[in-house]
Amino acid sequence: MNFILLGPPGAGKGTQAKNVIKNFNMLHFSTGDMLREGKKLDKTINKFLLSGRLVPDEMVINIIKKRFERDDIKKGFLLDGFPRNLRQAEQLDLILESKNIKIDKVFFMDIGFDEAINRITGRRVCECGASYHITMLPPKKIGICDYCEADLIQRDDDKENVIRDRFTVYEKEIEPLIKYYKKIKLLVLIDGLKDEKDVFKQISSYILQ
């Protein structure tokens, strides 16, 4: 089984991706994680991330192509955050066709702009990999990681001015993409405003079909 998970910044794609791969034993392909890792080797990627602009299609597509060259994709996967526009979707189709792979469903987690701002600007992370939210998932001690007791930080790309720019770009790109997957009958709308367990139930019900 192979799935795509889409949604605006702050929709909770990362959280639901973890739930899916844990319960359904599939690979998690997160373009966000791959881009953040890639910025260590390519400073150009970092500039795009910090500015709130989307990383150019060619850079992202090349990352995806390289990942799909590995044999473990046969295990089944959840592609998280890609494609982000129609051109990327068309390029993904070509990659999948060359590997004789099909997508079973495309989940779109929908939340409003105000909710996205609240969720993202409240995120705090630790260098150990732990993640928190100042209201929804606070640490035991304010500003301190529960696991390693290091100081928590707000990522530069989680600041409000960056998020607003990201959301403006996102809205322009996502509408044609939604229409595309709806037309080929792969799109499944998920209410991202529900609590975490309920959102997972919505997604799981389609995976288990």
N, C-alpha and C positions, 0 to 999 in steps of 0.2 A: 504494500500500500504506500502511496506517495501523495503528499498533501502540500498545499501552499497556505500560509497564514499571513493575511494582510490586515492593515489597520493603521490609523494615524499614530504619530508619536504619543506615547503615554497610554495607549489602548490596553496594554498588558500582554502584548504578544510574547515577550520573554517569559513571563510567569506561566502562561498557558502552554508554551512550547515545552517547558520543563515538565509540566504535568503530563503532557501527551507522550513524550519520549520515555518518561518513567513508567507509565502504565501500559504503553503499547510497544515498547522495545524497538524504537526506530531511531534513525540518526537525526540530529538537529543541525541544520545548515542555517546559521544566522549570519546574514550579510553584515549586520551591525558589528558583530564580534569580529568578523573577518576584516572589515574595514578598519576597526580600531587596532587590530593586530598589524594590518598592512601599513598603517601610518608610521610605524616604527622604522620601516624600510623606505617609505616614500613620503617625504615631507609634504608633497603636493596634496596627498589625501588628507593630511592633518589640517591644512589650510581650509579645505572645503568643509570639514567637520566643524571647525571652530567658527566659521562664518555663517553657518546655518544653511549654506547652499548644498544641493545634492551633489554627490560625487558624480562626475561624468559617466555616461552610460558605458563607454568603452572600458573604463577602469573596472567597473563593477562586473560587467559581463566577462571580462578576462579572469577575474577572481572565481566566478562561478564555473567557467569552463575548466579551469585547473582542478577545482574540487570534484567535478564530475568525471575526471579521468581516473579516479581511484575506484577500485573494485568493490569497496564496501557499500556503494550506492545500491547494490542489489538487495541489501537488507531492508530497504524501504526508508523513506525520509520525510521530514517535515521541513519545508523551505520557508524560513521566517524572514519576512521583510523584502522579499524579491519575488516577482518583478515590482517596480514602483511606477512604471509607465508602460504605455502600449508598445513602444519599441523594444523595451526589455522583455516584454511578454513574447513578442514575436521571435526574438533571438533565443529565448529560453525554449520555445517550441522546436527550433532547429537543433539545439543541443540535445533535447530529449529524444527527438526523432532519430538522431544519429546513434543514440544509445538504446533505441527501441524501448523507451520508457514512457509511460503515460501518467498523467496526474488524475487522481480519483476525485478530489474535491478541492475547491478554493474557498477557505474560510475568511470572511471579512468581518473583523471586529470593529463595530461602529461606536464612537463616543463623540460628544460635542467638544467644541473648541475650549470652552471655559473649564470643562473637566480635564481636558488634556493639559492645560496650563497648570492647574492645581496638582495634578499627579506628577508632572515632570519636574517642576520647580521645587517640589518637596522632596525629591530623591536625594539621598546621600549615600556615598559608596566608600568602601575601604580598599586599600591596596591589596588586602588579602583576598578580595573577590566578593566579600559580603556586601549586601545591598539593603538599604533601609528607606523609610519614608517618615518625615517628621511628624505626620499625624496618623497615617494608615498602618505603618510598621516601624514605630520608633525604637531605637536602641534602649537598653536598660538605663544607661547613663547618656545624657544629652551630649551628642557630638563624639561619642566614644564607641568603638566597635565592641560588640558583645564577645567576640571570639579572640581577638588578639590585642584589644585595648588600645589600638592605634586611633589617631584622630580621623574622623570622617570628613569627607570633602564633598562639595558640589561640583560635578564635572562642568567644564566650561560650556559644553554643548547642552547643558540642562538649565542654563540661565534664561530668564524670560524673554529678553530681546532676541536671543538666538532661536528660541522655540517659536516665537511669532513668525519669524522669517521662514523657518522650516515648514510651518503649517500652511503659510500662504503658497509656497511652492507645491506642497503636498496636494492641496485642494485642486490646483490646476491640472495635476498629473493623474489623479486617481479616478476621476469621472469616466474618461474613455476606457480605462482599464477595467472598471466595474462592468461597463456595458459589454466589453469584449468577453469576459468570463460568463456573464449572464447569457449572452447570445449562444455560447457553446454549451450552456447548461451545466457548468461546473460550480457556479457561485452559490455559496451558502452564507446568508446574513446572520451574524451572531450579535446579540445584544451585549455590548461590552460594558454597559452601565450596571449590569447585575453583579452580584458578589462573585468572588473567584470560583467557588464551588459550583455555582449555577452556570457560569460561563463554561466551565469544563464539562458539565453535563450536556450542555448544548452541543459542544464539539464532539464529545464522545458518542452521542447518539447517532451521528452521521458516520463516524469511523466504524462503528459496530454494525452498520447496515449490510 
